Amino acid sequence: MARRIAYTDQQLLEYSEEHLLYELQIFRWVAENLPLEPSFLRSALLESFLIHLRNLIDFFYTQPSDALTDDLVAGDFFDPPSTWDPGMMPKSLKDARGRANKEVSHITQKRKERADPTKPWPVADLFNEIGVVAQKFAAEASSKKLHPSITTWLKADPQMAVTLMNAASTSSSNATVGSIGLSLGVVSSSKVTGPVGQGGLPIPGRRTP
């Protein structure tokens, strides 16, 4: 097995400021801006949410010894990497990762039928599950490796988040986010059992992943 790339503290600071911060920001933006009405736009944004969800699950829960040679994972931001312990992955995240792998990344018979009561994605719950492990990560990671913008973002109230997101949308090198009608609230309902739109409202199911 090829040896993993060894990154300097400065490289990790720069990477987290640009790429990890982007993952966290776009993950929240998509969760907060899913349209209420069934549409291709809603499906596209839900698929985006699931892609970034899978990215963040892999980042937080993959041990450095199991990571691909050029991937970065949460343990890389600790001294030593083995001190990062995210705990056991919640079943909700494990199941969501498996579904996303099949239903978003493959044309497969494992895609759920429209009438399946388990088809709607619990967006709010999944968002909050990632929030818990992200907060733990930011609180424990090495300050020499993790850029302080990560902690600032995770602690941002809705008003500050809007300001930070507007700034990010004009400078992101990952994708053109665009500052279109941002209305960031806090996805906080643990009762939501389907996709959510602005304000955390549930979205009725139709053609979604």
C-alpha positions as CSV (number, residue, x, y, z in Angstrom):
1,M,0.0,0.0,0.0
2,A,1.4,3.4,-1.0
3,R,2.4,5.7,1.9
4,R,0.1,8.7,2.6
5,I,1.3,12.2,1.7
6,A,2.8,13.9,4.8
7,Y,1.5,17.5,5.0
8,T,3.2,20.3,6.9
9,D,1.3,22.3,9.6
10,Q,1.2,25.2,7.2
11,Q,-0.2,23.1,4.4
12,L,-2.9,21.9,6.7
13,L,-3.8,25.4,7.8
14,E,-4.1,26.5,4.2
15,Y,-6.1,23.4,3.2
16,S,-8.6,23.8,6.1
17,E,-9.1,27.5,5.4
18,E,-10.0,26.8,1.8
19,H,-11.3,23.3,1.3
20,L,-12.6,22.1,4.7
21,L,-14.3,25.5,5.3
22,Y,-15.9,25.3,1.9
23,E,-17.3,21.8,2.7
24,L,-18.8,23.0,5.9
25,Q,-20.2,26.2,4.4
26,I,-21.8,24.6,1.3
27,F,-23.2,21.8,3.4
28,R,-25.1,24.3,5.6
29,W,-26.1,26.5,2.7
30,V,-27.7,23.6,0.8
31,A,-29.5,22.3,3.9
32,E,-30.9,25.8,4.5
33,N,-31.9,26.5,0.9
34,L,-33.7,23.4,-0.3
35,P,-36.9,24.5,-2.1
36,L,-40.2,23.6,-0.6
37,E,-41.9,22.5,-3.8
38,P,-40.9,19.4,-5.8
39,S,-38.7,20.3,-8.7
40,F,-35.5,19.4,-10.5
41,L,-33.8,22.2,-8.5
42,R,-34.8,20.6,-5.2
43,S,-33.5,17.2,-6.4
44,A,-30.2,18.7,-7.5
45,L,-29.7,20.5,-4.2
46,L,-30.6,17.4,-2.2
47,E,-28.1,15.4,-4.2
48,S,-25.5,18.1,-3.5
49,F,-26.3,17.9,0.2
50,L,-25.8,14.1,0.1
51,I,-22.5,14.4,-1.7
52,H,-21.2,16.8,0.9
53,L,-22.7,14.7,3.7
54,R,-20.7,11.7,2.5
55,N,-17.5,13.8,2.1
56,L,-17.8,15.0,5.7
57,I,-18.7,11.6,7.1
58,D,-15.6,10.2,5.4
59,F,-13.5,13.1,6.7
60,F,-14.5,12.8,10.3
61,Y,-14.8,9.0,10.7
62,T,-11.9,7.6,8.5
63,Q,-8.8,6.8,10.4
64,P,-5.5,8.1,8.8
65,S,-4.3,4.5,8.5
66,D,-7.4,3.7,6.3
67,A,-7.3,6.9,4.2
68,L,-6.3,7.0,0.6
69,T,-2.8,8.4,-0.1
70,D,-3.9,11.8,-1.2
71,D,-7.0,12.2,1.0
72,L,-7.1,14.3,4.2
73,V,-9.0,13.2,7.2
74,A,-9.7,14.7,10.7
75,G,-6.9,12.8,12.4
76,D,-4.4,14.6,10.2
77,F,-5.1,17.8,12.2
78,F,-4.1,16.2,15.6
79,D,-0.7,15.6,17.3
80,P,-0.5,12.6,17.0
81,P,-3.3,11.7,14.6
82,S,-4.3,8.7,16.8
83,T,-5.6,11.1,19.5
84,W,-8.7,12.0,17.3
85,D,-11.6,9.8,18.5
86,P,-14.9,10.7,16.9
87,G,-16.7,7.9,18.7
88,M,-18.8,5.3,17.1
89,M,-20.4,6.5,13.9
90,P,-24.2,7.0,14.5
91,K,-26.3,4.4,12.7
92,S,-28.2,7.3,11.0
93,L,-24.9,8.5,9.4
94,K,-23.8,5.0,8.5
95,D,-27.2,4.3,6.8
96,A,-27.2,7.7,5.0
97,R,-23.7,7.1,3.7
98,G,-24.7,3.7,2.3
99,R,-27.8,5.2,0.7
100,A,-25.9,8.1,-0.8
101,N,-23.4,5.7,-2.3
102,K,-26.1,3.8,-4.1
103,E,-28.9,6.3,-4.8
104,V,-26.8,9.3,-5.8
105,S,-23.7,7.7,-7.3
106,H,-25.2,4.6,-9.0
107,I,-28.1,3.8,-11.3
108,T,-29.3,0.8,-9.3
109,Q,-32.3,-1.2,-8.3
110,K,-31.6,-0.2,-4.7
111,R,-33.1,3.3,-5.3
112,K,-36.2,3.6,-3.3
113,E,-39.6,3.8,-4.9
114,R,-41.6,7.0,-4.6
115,A,-44.2,5.3,-2.4
116,D,-41.6,3.9,0.0
117,P,-42.2,5.6,3.4
118,T,-38.5,5.5,4.2
119,K,-37.6,7.4,1.0
120,P,-37.6,11.0,2.5
121,W,-34.2,12.0,3.7
122,P,-34.0,13.3,7.4
123,V,-31.9,16.3,6.3
124,A,-32.2,18.2,9.6
125,D,-31.2,15.2,11.7
126,L,-28.3,14.4,9.4
127,F,-27.1,18.1,9.5
128,N,-27.2,18.1,13.2
129,E,-25.3,14.8,13.5
130,I,-22.5,16.2,11.5
131,G,-22.6,19.4,13.6
132,V,-22.0,17.4,16.8
133,V,-18.8,15.7,15.4
134,A,-17.7,18.9,13.7
135,Q,-17.8,20.8,17.0
136,K,-15.9,18.1,18.8
137,F,-13.3,18.1,16.0
138,A,-12.8,21.9,16.1
139,A,-12.5,22.0,19.8
140,E,-9.8,19.3,20.0
141,A,-7.8,19.8,16.8
142,S,-4.3,21.3,16.9
143,S,-4.3,25.1,16.5
144,K,-1.1,24.7,14.6
145,K,-2.9,22.7,11.9
146,L,-6.6,23.8,11.9
147,H,-7.3,27.3,10.6
148,P,-9.3,29.4,13.2
149,S,-11.9,30.2,10.5
150,I,-13.3,26.7,11.0
151,T,-14.1,27.3,14.6
152,T,-15.4,30.8,13.8
153,W,-17.8,29.3,11.2
154,L,-19.0,26.5,13.5
155,K,-19.7,29.0,16.3
156,A,-21.4,31.6,14.0
157,D,-24.9,32.7,14.8
158,P,-27.3,33.0,11.8
159,Q,-26.5,36.7,11.2
160,M,-22.8,36.2,11.3
161,A,-23.2,33.1,9.1
162,V,-24.9,35.2,6.4
163,T,-22.0,37.7,6.5
164,L,-19.4,34.9,6.2
165,M,-21.3,33.1,3.5
166,N,-21.7,36.3,1.4
167,A,-17.9,36.8,1.6
168,A,-17.2,33.1,0.8
169,S,-19.5,33.1,-2.2
170,T,-17.4,35.7,-4.0
171,S,-14.1,34.1,-3.3
172,S,-14.6,30.3,-3.3
173,S,-12.3,28.4,-5.7
174,N,-14.2,25.1,-5.2
175,A,-17.4,26.2,-7.0
176,T,-19.4,29.3,-7.7
177,V,-21.7,29.4,-4.8
178,G,-23.4,32.7,-5.6
179,S,-25.2,34.9,-3.0
180,I,-28.7,34.3,-4.1
181,G,-31.4,35.0,-1.5
182,L,-29.5,33.7,1.5
183,S,-31.8,33.1,4.4
184,L,-29.7,31.1,6.8
185,G,-31.5,29.9,9.9
186,V,-30.5,27.1,12.2
187,V,-31.5,23.6,11.2
188,S,-32.5,22.4,14.6
189,S,-35.6,20.2,14.4
190,S,-34.9,16.7,15.5
191,K,-38.4,15.7,14.4
192,V,-38.1,16.4,10.7
193,T,-38.2,13.2,8.8
194,G,-37.8,14.5,5.3
195,P,-35.9,17.1,3.4
196,V,-36.1,20.7,4.7
197,G,-36.3,24.1,3.1
198,Q,-35.8,27.5,4.4
199,G,-36.6,27.7,8.0
200,G,-36.3,24.0,8.5
201,L,-39.7,23.2,7.0
202,P,-40.3,19.6,5.8
203,I,-40.5,19.1,2.0
204,P,-43.1,16.6,0.8
205,G,-41.6,13.7,-1.1
206,R,-41.7,13.1,-4.9
207,R,-38.7,12.4,-7.1
208,T,-35.7,12.9,-5.0
209,P,-32.7,10.6,-4.4
